[in-house]
Amino acid sequence: MMKAAITTLLLLAATSAFAQPVVNEATVSTDAAIQVATGALAACRQDGQKVTVSVVDHAGREKIRLRDDGASPHSEVHAFPRRTPRSPTR
């Protein structure tokens, strides 16, 4: 009985020692990306600028891109999420 209890405790300790923590990262939703992109496009239109707006997620992957009518290929405006302590500098 004592041997079984010790074995169980050792197995539980070993399992918890090798358990991987779960990491949850917040990312921009599609609806939020659309709102940010349309807001940036509207602000640029008020200034008389024809631009292309890109919104990227926390990993730098493009979530959405809007190109205004008449925008040149070199007119991109990028909307990046705020920096976190874990994110690398660019």
Long-range contacts (C-beta under 8 A, 24 or more apart in sequence): 25-58, 26-58, 27-57, 27-58, 27-59, 28-55, 28-57, 28-58, 28-63, 28-81, 30-63, 30-64, 33-63, 33-64, 34-64, 36-79, 37-64, 37-65, 37-66, 37-79, 38-66, 40-77, 40-79, 41-66, 41-68, 44-68, 44-77, 49-75, 50-75, 51-75, 51-76, 51-77, 52-76, 52-77, 53-77, 53-79, 54-78, 54-79, 55-79, 56-80, 56-81, 57-81, 58-84, 58-87
